Amino acid sequence: MATTHPDFPSRLPLMRQRWSQLLFAHWPVAPDVLRPYLPPRLELDLYDGQAWLGVVPFTMSGIRPLGLPAVPGLSNMHELNVRTYARLNGIPGVWFLSLDATLALGVWAARTLFHLPYLHARMSLDRTGNTLRAHAERTHRGAASARFAAVWTPGAPLPPAAPGSLAHFLTERYYLYTAGPDLARAIRSDTLWRGKVYHQPWALREATLSIWESTLVESHGLPTPTGPPVLYAADSLEVRIQEFCRV
């Protein structure tokens, strides 16, 4: 199951940022379908014996490293990640198949400093009233092409996700694992890094999806998800990147 919410960190964060306009969309996937997309040292994190594949669009703003202010034009970007869940030595976290993003400097820094599979993309994520619209097209040289379009409307607030619930498993994640910016090589790697983040528990909402057009999952050679996704919209929150180390 997902980790419980960590205590407020005593150490200074490596980085601060704000996440907003976020949608969690998840589908159950047979474990043997996703197992080849993880390196040998990681095990899939399952819920009731089932693996889960997520697509998560959101806006990241106020990005700033320790001791520095946010720089206009270099501190905001839209992001769109494809993810599943993994464990190492009992510690659960997120494993990213890809993270498409709009800020060139952010993509370079994430790939170079944090070994994450970020990819260049054009993306918009706008709100009209209570409706959110996202469009994205991957532009990263040498990467498989992918497009995305979604329209959703956040609804009523949901109760806090209880430990042991599916909502908690899918959303309350405070660690990430990565093995390098090239996913094909990362899958074969014995070298792993783990990052730790801190934020308050998500304030989740119901979500109604009116448009979903995506080739993100298929760009990784995975089959198109079937059936309606499990959806949660989320209110904005502040995030601290607390640590990043080799494990």
N, C-alpha and C positions, 0 to 999 in steps of 0.2 A: 504494500500500500504506500501511498505518498507520505512523505515526511510530514510531521506535525510542524506547526508554525514555530520558527526559531525565536529565541529570546532576542531582545533588542541588542544589536552588536555593541561591544565595548570598544572595538578598534575602529579607526577611521576608514571609510570606504575608499576603494580604488577609483570609483566613478559613481556619479549620480545621474539620474535621468528620470523622466516622467513618461509613463505609458498611458495612452488614452485611445478612445474610439476602437476598442478591442472586441473581437468576436472569436470565441472558441468554437470550432466546428470539428467534430470527431466521428469516426466510424470504427466499429469493431472489425478486426482483421485476424484471420487465423495466424497463430504464432509462427508456423512454418513458412508463411509468406514473407514476414518481416525479419525473421532470424538472419537471412543472408545480408541484411543491410546494417548489421552491427558487427564490430570487431570481436574477435574470439573472447577477449577478457570480459566483455559486458554480457549480462544476461537480460533478456526482455523482462520488463516489469509488467505483470499481467493482473487483470482484474477478473476474478472468477474464471480464471483459465483462459481469458481472452486478451489478445494484444489490441492496442488502439492506435490509430493513425489520425493525426490532427493537422488542420490547416488554420493558421491564425494570422489574420491581418490586424494591424494596429499602427498607431502613430507614436513615435518616440521623440520627445522634445527635451530641451534643457540639458542636453548631453554635455557633461563637463567632468574632467578628471580631477583628482584630489588637488585642492588648493587653487584651482583656476575657475574663472567665471565661464558661463556659456558664451560662445562667440556667435553673433548673428550670422546666419548663412552656413554655419558649420556645426550647428548643434541640434538640428531637427531633421528627421527623415521618416518616411513611411517604410514599414517592414511587412513582410509576408513570409511566414515560415511554415515548413512542412516538418512534422516531428512525430516521434514515438517516445516510449518511455523505457528506461533501462535501470539496472542496478549494478553496483560494484561493491563487493564486500558488505552487502546489506544496505548500502546507502542508495536510495532511489533518486533518479534525476531525469532530465530531458536529454534525448538524443536527436539532434537535428539532421535531417536529410538535406535541407537547403534553407537558406535565409536570403530571400531577395530583398534588396533595399535600394533606396534612391540616392543616398549621399555617397559620392565617390570616395571621399576621405574616410567615411565611416566603414565602407566596405574594405578598403585597404587596411585600415587599422585592425578591424576584426579578424581578417585573414592572417595578417602579419604578426600581431601581438597576441591574439587569443586563439589562433589556429582553427577558427570557425569557418564553415563552408558558406560564407556570404557570397552573393552574386549581384552584379549590377542589374538594375531594372528601372524602367520608367513606371511610376505608380502615382495615382491620385487617390485620396481618401477624404471625402467631403461629407458634411452633414447639411441636410436641408430639413428644418424643423426637427423631427425626431427620427428621420430616416438617414441612414448612412449608405454611401455609394463608394465602392472601391473598384478601381481598374488597374491592371498591371500587365506589363510585357517585359519578359526577361531580355536583357541586352548584353549579357556577359559573354565575352569572346570565348569561343570553344565550348560553351555549355549548351546543353540541350535546350531548345526553345520551349517557352511556356507562356501561357496567357491566363489571365484571371479577371473575372468580373463578378461582383456580388452586390446585392442590395438587401439590407436588413433593417429591421426596426426593433430597437430595445423595448422591452415591455416592463411588466411589474417586477419590483425587487423580489429576490428569492431569499429564503432563510439562509443564514451562514452555512456553508458546506460542512457537514459533520464528518469527522474522521471515520473512515470506513465506507463512506458513500462514494458513488461514481463521480459526482461533481467534485469532491475533494481530491480523488485520485487524478482526475484530468487537469485540474487547475492549480492546486496548491503544491507547487513544485519550487524548491529552493536550491536545487543543484542542477548543473548541466555537465554533460560529458562531451568531449570532442577529441579527435585523433588527427586532425589536420584539415586544411581547407579544401582538399581534393577528396571527395567522398569515396571514390573508387579505391584510392590508396588507403584512406582511413579505415575502411572495412577490413583491410589486410594487416593493419598495424597492431603492434603490441604496445605502442606508446600511447598513453592517455593523459589528458588534462581534465581537471575538474574545477568548475567555477561555482562559487556560492553567492547567492543573491539574498537580499533582505527586502521585504515589503510587508505591509499590513495584509491580512487576509483579503482576498478579492471580494468586492461587493458585486455579486452576480445578479443578473436580471434574465428574465425570459427573453427570447428573441424570436422574431418571425422573419423567415427568409422568403423573399419574393423573386430574387434572381440569383442563380449560382451557375457560372460557366467557368470551368477550370481545366487546364491540362497540367497542373503542377505535379500531381501525383503520378500521372502517366509519364511525365518527363524523366522520372526515375526508373522507368520500366515496370512499375507496379500496375496492377489492374485497376480500372476505374472503380472507386467505391460504390457500393450498391446500397439502396435504401436511403431514407432521410437521415441526415446527420443529427447527432446530439448537439444541441446549440445552447450556448450561454453568451450573452453580452456581458460586458464588465465596465464598471465605472473607473475613472482615472485613478491612478495612484502613483506615489513616489517610490522609486526603486534605488537601492544601493547595491553596487557590485562590490562584495566584501572581500573576496579572495579568488585567486586563480593560481593553481599549482599543478605540477605533474604528479600523477599517482601511479 
